[in-house]
Amino acid sequence: PSTHETQTNYNFQAFLGKSRVQSAAYELYDMGLNVVPQPRGAKGGYPWKRLQFGRLNRDDENFGLTPLFAGDCNIAVMCGVTSGNLFIIDCETPTALKYHMRQLQQRRIPLWIAQTARGGHIYLRAAEGEVKNIEPSIIQDAEIRGQHGYVLAPPSIHPTGAIYTWLVRESTEIPVVSIYQVDWLQNTNGNSILLSAHGVVPI
Protein backbone atom coordinates (compact mmCIF):
# COMPACT_ATOMS: atom_id res chain seq x y z
CA PRO A 1 0.00 0.00 0.00
CA SER A 2 1.02 3.61 -0.53
CA THR A 3 2.03 5.87 2.35
CA HIS A 4 -1.30 7.67 1.99
CA GLU A 5 -3.25 4.38 2.15
CA THR A 6 -1.26 3.22 5.18
CA GLN A 7 -1.87 6.51 6.98
CA THR A 8 -5.58 6.43 6.09
CA ASN A 9 -5.87 2.87 7.43
CA TYR A 10 -4.03 3.83 10.62
CA ASN A 11 -6.32 6.85 11.14
CA PHE A 12 -9.41 4.70 10.63
CA GLN A 13 -8.17 2.15 13.18
CA ALA A 14 -7.31 4.93 15.61
CA PHE A 15 -10.82 6.35 15.16
CA LEU A 16 -12.30 3.00 16.16
CA GLY A 17 -10.18 3.06 19.31
CA LYS A 18 -7.74 0.18 18.87
CA SER A 19 -5.64 -1.24 16.06
CA ARG A 20 -6.02 -4.86 15.02
CA VAL A 21 -2.87 -5.77 16.94
CA GLN A 22 -4.00 -3.93 20.07
CA SER A 23 -7.42 -5.62 19.93
CA ALA A 24 -5.78 -9.04 19.58
CA ALA A 25 -3.42 -8.28 22.48
CA TYR A 26 -6.37 -7.37 24.72
CA GLU A 27 -8.30 -10.49 23.72
CA LEU A 28 -5.38 -12.80 24.48
CA TYR A 29 -4.53 -10.98 27.71
CA ASP A 30 -8.11 -11.28 28.93
CA MET A 31 -7.92 -15.04 28.31
CA GLY A 32 -5.12 -15.12 30.85
CA LEU A 33 -2.24 -15.17 28.37
CA ASN A 34 0.95 -13.21 28.94
CA VAL A 35 1.44 -11.07 25.83
CA VAL A 36 4.62 -9.22 24.86
CA PRO A 37 5.25 -6.86 21.89
CA GLN A 38 7.94 -7.83 19.39
CA PRO A 39 9.14 -6.10 16.19
CA ARG A 40 6.93 -6.62 13.15
CA GLY A 41 8.30 -9.26 10.79
CA ALA A 42 10.76 -10.63 13.36
CA LYS A 43 10.67 -13.41 15.97
CA GLY A 44 12.44 -11.37 18.61
CA GLY A 45 14.16 -8.09 19.31
CA TYR A 46 12.46 -6.45 22.29
CA PRO A 47 13.24 -7.39 25.91
CA TRP A 48 10.95 -10.18 27.10
CA LYS A 49 12.81 -12.35 29.62
CA ARG A 50 11.60 -10.46 32.68
CA LEU A 51 8.05 -11.33 31.61
CA GLN A 52 8.78 -14.99 32.22
CA PHE A 53 7.79 -14.18 35.81
CA GLY A 54 4.99 -11.60 35.52
CA ARG A 55 2.51 -9.98 33.16
CA LEU A 56 2.15 -6.45 31.85
CA ASN A 57 -0.23 -4.07 33.62
CA ARG A 58 -3.25 -4.22 31.29
CA ASP A 59 -4.36 -0.58 31.45
CA ASP A 60 -1.28 1.33 32.58
CA GLU A 61 -1.12 4.69 30.82
CA ASN A 62 2.55 4.32 29.89
CA PHE A 63 3.27 0.58 30.04
CA GLY A 64 -0.11 -1.03 29.39
CA LEU A 65 -1.30 -2.84 26.30
CA THR A 66 -2.48 0.23 24.38
CA PRO A 67 0.85 2.11 24.37
CA LEU A 68 3.10 -0.96 24.12
CA PHE A 69 1.22 -2.47 21.19
CA ALA A 70 0.84 0.84 19.33
CA GLY A 71 2.41 1.10 15.90
CA ASP A 72 3.81 -1.73 13.84
CA CYS A 73 4.55 -4.76 16.04
CA ASN A 74 4.02 -8.47 16.51
CA ILE A 75 2.40 -10.20 19.48
CA ALA A 76 4.39 -12.79 21.39
CA VAL A 77 2.67 -15.07 23.91
CA MET A 78 4.73 -16.40 26.79
CA CYS A 79 4.28 -20.08 27.58
CA GLY A 80 4.35 -21.50 31.09
CA VAL A 81 2.99 -20.32 34.40
CA THR A 82 2.40 -16.66 33.49
CA SER A 83 -0.03 -17.80 30.78
CA GLY A 84 -1.93 -20.28 32.94
CA ASN A 85 0.52 -23.15 32.31
CA LEU A 86 0.23 -22.77 28.55
CA PHE A 87 2.27 -25.10 26.38
CA ILE A 88 2.52 -25.24 22.61
CA ILE A 89 2.96 -28.18 20.27
CA ASP A 90 4.99 -26.37 17.62
CA CYS A 91 4.57 -28.26 14.35
CA GLU A 92 7.16 -27.44 11.71
CA THR A 93 5.40 -29.00 8.71
CA PRO A 94 1.79 -29.40 7.50
CA THR A 95 2.18 -33.18 7.84
CA ALA A 96 3.21 -32.89 11.49
CA LEU A 97 0.33 -30.50 12.18
CA LYS A 98 -2.22 -32.90 10.65
CA TYR A 99 -0.79 -35.78 12.69
CA HIS A 100 -1.05 -33.97 16.04
CA MET A 101 -4.50 -32.59 15.16
CA ARG A 102 -5.69 -36.13 14.47
CA GLN A 103 -4.34 -37.34 17.84
CA LEU A 104 -6.21 -34.56 19.64
CA GLN A 105 -9.43 -35.30 17.76
CA GLN A 106 -9.21 -39.00 18.63
CA ARG A 107 -9.03 -38.00 22.32
CA ARG A 108 -11.88 -35.48 21.95
CA ILE A 109 -9.66 -32.57 22.94
CA PRO A 110 -10.87 -29.31 21.37
CA LEU A 111 -8.53 -27.79 18.79
CA TRP A 112 -6.96 -24.36 19.34
CA ILE A 113 -4.51 -23.86 16.49
CA ALA A 114 -2.68 -20.96 14.86
CA GLN A 115 -1.41 -21.34 11.30
CA THR A 116 2.28 -20.46 11.02
CA ALA A 117 4.72 -20.01 8.15
CA ARG A 118 5.59 -23.72 8.03
CA GLY A 119 2.98 -25.59 10.07
CA GLY A 120 1.06 -24.59 13.16
CA HIS A 121 0.98 -23.93 16.89
CA ILE A 122 -1.36 -26.09 18.98
CA TYR A 123 -2.37 -24.28 22.19
CA LEU A 124 -2.98 -26.31 25.37
CA ARG A 125 -2.86 -25.73 29.12
CA ALA A 126 -1.54 -28.36 31.53
CA ALA A 127 -3.55 -29.25 34.62
CA GLU A 128 -0.43 -30.40 36.48
CA GLY A 129 1.62 -27.20 36.16
CA GLU A 130 4.29 -25.69 33.93
CA VAL A 131 5.37 -28.08 31.17
CA LYS A 132 9.06 -28.69 30.52
CA ASN A 133 10.28 -28.04 26.99
CA ILE A 134 11.07 -30.76 24.47
CA GLU A 135 13.67 -29.28 22.17
CA PRO A 136 13.76 -29.47 18.35
CA SER A 137 15.02 -32.67 16.69
CA ILE A 138 13.75 -34.96 19.48
CA ILE A 139 10.22 -35.26 18.08
CA GLN A 140 9.85 -35.57 14.30
CA ASP A 141 9.13 -32.08 12.89
CA ALA A 142 7.82 -30.75 16.20
CA GLU A 143 8.83 -29.43 19.60
CA ILE A 144 7.10 -28.63 22.87
CA ARG A 145 7.34 -25.03 24.07
CA GLY A 146 6.57 -24.62 27.76
CA GLN A 147 8.70 -23.23 30.57
CA HIS A 148 10.25 -19.85 29.62
CA GLY A 149 9.32 -20.22 25.94
CA TYR A 150 7.17 -18.06 23.70
CA VAL A 151 5.49 -18.09 20.30
CA LEU A 152 4.21 -15.40 17.96
CA ALA A 153 0.42 -15.17 17.81
CA PRO A 154 -2.00 -13.87 15.16
CA PRO A 155 -1.95 -11.37 13.50
CA SER A 156 1.88 -11.33 13.73
CA ILE A 157 4.04 -11.44 10.61
CA HIS A 158 6.81 -14.04 10.24
CA PRO A 159 10.22 -12.91 8.88
CA THR A 160 9.26 -14.63 5.59
CA GLY A 161 6.22 -12.34 5.30
CA ALA A 162 3.70 -15.07 6.19
CA ILE A 163 0.87 -13.87 8.46
CA TYR A 164 -0.06 -15.89 11.52
CA THR A 165 -3.80 -16.65 11.50
CA TRP A 166 -6.20 -18.69 13.62
CA LEU A 167 -6.82 -21.97 11.82
CA VAL A 168 -9.39 -23.25 14.32
CA ARG A 169 -10.65 -22.41 17.82
CA GLU A 170 -13.22 -25.02 18.80
CA SER A 171 -13.78 -23.76 22.35
CA THR A 172 -14.13 -20.38 24.03
CA GLU A 173 -11.12 -21.12 26.25
CA ILE A 174 -7.79 -22.81 25.57
CA PRO A 175 -8.24 -26.51 26.41
CA VAL A 176 -6.90 -27.69 29.77
CA VAL A 177 -5.51 -31.23 29.59
CA SER A 178 -3.63 -33.62 31.78
CA ILE A 179 -0.09 -34.22 30.57
CA TYR A 180 -1.01 -37.93 30.61
CA GLN A 181 -3.59 -37.32 27.88
CA VAL A 182 -0.75 -36.23 25.58
CA ASP A 183 0.39 -39.84 25.28
CA TRP A 184 1.15 -40.08 21.57
CA LEU A 185 4.52 -38.30 21.44
CA GLN A 186 7.50 -40.26 20.13
CA ASN A 187 11.13 -39.47 19.52
CA THR A 188 12.72 -39.94 16.12
CA ASN A 189 13.58 -43.55 17.07
CA GLY A 190 9.93 -44.37 17.68
CA ASN A 191 10.18 -44.48 21.47
CA SER A 192 7.40 -42.93 23.56
CA ILE A 193 7.99 -39.58 25.24
CA LEU A 194 5.99 -38.40 28.23
CA LEU A 195 5.48 -34.76 29.09
CA SER A 196 6.63 -33.62 32.52
CA ALA A 197 5.49 -30.59 34.47
CA HIS A 198 6.39 -28.59 37.56
CA GLY A 199 3.50 -28.16 39.97
CA VAL A 200 3.28 -24.40 39.46
CA VAL A 201 0.08 -22.44 40.16
CA PRO A 202 -0.70 -19.75 37.53
CA ILE A 203 -0.38 -16.14 38.72
C-alpha positions in Angstrom: 0.0 0.0 0.0 1.0 3.6 -0.5 2.0 5.9 2.3 -1.3 7.7 2.0 -3.3 4.4 2.2 -1.3 3.2 5.2 -1.9 6.5 7.0 -5.6 6.4 6.1 -5.9 2.9 7.4 -4.0 3.8 10.6 -6.3 6.9 11.1 -9.4 4.7 10.6 -8.2 2.2 13.2 -7.3 4.9 15.6 -10.8 6.3 15.2 -12.3 3.0 16.2 -10.2 3.1 19.3 -7.7 0.2 18.9 -5.6 -1.2 16.1 -6.0 -4.9 15.0 -2.9 -5.8 16.9 -4.0 -3.9 20.1 -7.4 -5.6 19.9 -5.8 -9.0 19.6 -3.4 -8.3 22.5 -6.4 -7.4 24.7 -8.3 -10.5 23.7 -5.4 -12.8 24.5 -4.5 -11.0 27.7 -8.1 -11.3 28.9 -7.9 -15.0 28.3 -5.1 -15.1 30.9 -2.2 -15.2 28.4 1.0 -13.2 28.9 1.4 -11.1 25.8 4.6 -9.2 24.9 5.3 -6.9 21.9 7.9 -7.8 19.4 9.1 -6.1 16.2 6.9 -6.6 13.1 8.3 -9.3 10.8 10.8 -10.6 13.4 10.7 -13.4 16.0 12.4 -11.4 18.6 14.2 -8.1 19.3 12.5 -6.4 22.3 13.2 -7.4 25.9 11.0 -10.2 27.1 12.8 -12.3 29.6 11.6 -10.5 32.7 8.0 -11.3 31.6 8.8 -15.0 32.2 7.8 -14.2 35.8 5.0 -11.6 35.5 2.5 -10.0 33.2 2.1 -6.4 31.9 -0.2 -4.1 33.6 -3.2 -4.2 31.3 -4.4 -0.6 31.5 -1.3 1.3 32.6 -1.1 4.7 30.8 2.6 4.3 29.9 3.3 0.6 30.0 -0.1 -1.0 29.4 -1.3 -2.8 26.3 -2.5 0.2 24.4 0.9 2.1 24.4 3.1 -1.0 24.1 1.2 -2.5 21.2 0.8 0.8 19.3 2.4 1.1 15.9 3.8 -1.7 13.8 4.5 -4.8 16.0 4.0 -8.5 16.5 2.4 -10.2 19.5 4.4 -12.8 21.4 2.7 -15.1 23.9 4.7 -16.4 26.8 4.3 -20.1 27.6 4.3 -21.5 31.1 3.0 -20.3 34.4 2.4 -16.7 33.5 0.0 -17.8 30.8 -1.9 -20.3 32.9 0.5 -23.2 32.3 0.2 -22.8 28.6 2.3 -25.1 26.4 2.5 -25.2 22.6 3.0 -28.2 20.3 5.0 -26.4 17.6 4.6 -28.3 14.3 7.2 -27.4 11.7 5.4 -29.0 8.7 1.8 -29.4 7.5 2.2 -33.2 7.8 3.2 -32.9 11.5 0.3 -30.5 12.2 -2.2 -32.9 10.7 -0.8 -35.8 12.7 -1.1 -34.0 16.0 -4.5 -32.6 15.2 -5.7 -36.1 14.5 -4.3 -37.3 17.8 -6.2 -34.6 19.6 -9.4 -35.3 17.8 -9.2 -39.0 18.6 -9.0 -38.0 22.3 -11.9 -35.5 22.0 -9.7 -32.6 22.9 -10.9 -29.3 21.4 -8.5 -27.8 18.8 -7.0 -24.4 19.3 -4.5 -23.9 16.5 -2.7 -21.0 14.9 -1.4 -21.3 11.3 2.3 -20.5 11.0 4.7 -20.0 8.2 5.6 -23.7 8.0 3.0 -25.6 10.1 1.1 -24.6 13.2 1.0 -23.9 16.9 -1.4 -26.1 19.0 -2.4 -24.3 22.2 -3.0 -26.3 25.4 -2.9 -25.7 29.1 -1.5 -28.4 31.5 -3.6 -29.2 34.6 -0.4 -30.4 36.5 1.6 -27.2 36.2 4.3 -25.7 33.9 5.4 -28.1 31.2 9.1 -28.7 30.5 10.3 -28.0 27.0 11.1 -30.8 24.5 13.7 -29.3 22.2 13.8 -29.5 18.3 15.0 -32.7 16.7 13.8 -35.0 19.5 10.2 -35.3 18.1 9.9 -35.6 14.3 9.1 -32.1 12.9 7.8 -30.7 16.2 8.8 -29.4 19.6 7.1 -28.6 22.9 7.3 -25.0 24.1 6.6 -24.6 27.8 8.7 -23.2 30.6 10.2 -19.8 29.6 9.3 -20.2 25.9 7.2 -18.1 23.7 5.5 -18.1 20.3 4.2 -15.4 18.0 0.4 -15.2 17.8 -2.0 -13.9 15.2 -1.9 -11.4 13.5 1.9 -11.3 13.7 4.0 -11.4 10.6 6.8 -14.0 10.2 10.2 -12.9 8.9 9.3 -14.6 5.6 6.2 -12.3 5.3 3.7 -15.1 6.2 0.9 -13.9 8.5 -0.1 -15.9 11.5 -3.8 -16.7 11.5 -6.2 -18.7 13.6 -6.8 -22.0 11.8 -9.4 -23.2 14.3 -10.7 -22.4 17.8 -13.2 -25.0 18.8 -13.8 -23.8 22.3 -14.1 -20.4 24.0 -11.1 -21.1 26.2 -7.8 -22.8 25.6 -8.2 -26.5 26.4 -6.9 -27.7 29.8 -5.5 -31.2 29.6 -3.6 -33.6 31.8 -0.1 -34.2 30.6 -1.0 -37.9 30.6 -3.6 -37.3 27.9 -0.8 -36.2 25.6 0.4 -39.8 25.3 1.2 -40.1 21.6 4.5 -38.3 21.4 7.5 -40.3 20.1 11.1 -39.5 19.5 12.7 -39.9 16.1 13.6 -43.5 17.1 9.9 -44.4 17.7 10.2 -44.5 21.5 7.4 -42.9 23.6 8.0 -39.6 25.2 6.0 -38.4 28.2 5.5 -34.8 29.1 6.6 -33.6 32.5 5.5 -30.6 34.5 6.4 -28.6 37.6 3.5 -28.2 40.0 3.3 -24.4 39.5 0.1 -22.4 40.2 -0.7 -19.7 37.5 -0.4 -16.1 38.7 
